[in-house]
Amino acid sequence: MVMALFARKKSAEGKAESLTLTVNGMKCEGCIERVVKGLKSLDGVQDASGELSQKKISVSYDPAVLKRDDIVNTIENLGYRVQK
């Protein structure tokens, strides 16, 4: 059974949302860089970062342009599993 572990909140501008996801399969800083680069290539992503020890990826994005499912699909298409 896979559990959802994410947090959403609106930024002060009201245009961006922040999303933090637990991502399985990231084993090194290269994995973090690969996911961050993939996310930053998406239209609507304002920023992305990762924390290897916590297996977390944080993304700031414009929900008018991009949906949570688009972010999750991008990470999973890179070969990692997002906990749902």
VENPE-V983628 format. One record per residue. RES is the residue in one small letter. OMEGA is omega in whole degrees, -180 to 180 (NA if undefined). Layout:
RES/OMEGA, RES/OMEGA
//
This chain:
m/-179, v/-177, m/178, a/176, l/178, f/178, a/178, r/172, k/179, k/177, s/-180, a/180, e/-179, g/-178, k/-176, a/171, e/176, s/-178, l/176, t/-176, l/171, t/-174, v/178, n/176, g/178, m/-174, k/-178, c/179, e/176, g/177, c/178, i/-179, e/-180, r/180, v/-179, v/179, k/179, g/180, l/-179, k/178, s/-179, l/172, d/179, g/177, v/180, q/179, d/176, a/178, s/-179, g/177, e/-174, l/-176, s/179, q/-176, k/-177, k/171, i/177, s/-177, v/169, s/-174, y/178, d/-177, p/175, a/-177, v/-170, l/178, k/179, r/-179, d/178, d/179, i/179, v/180, n/178, t/180, i/-179, e/176, n/176, l/175, g/180, y/-179, r/177, v/176, q/-178, k/NA
//
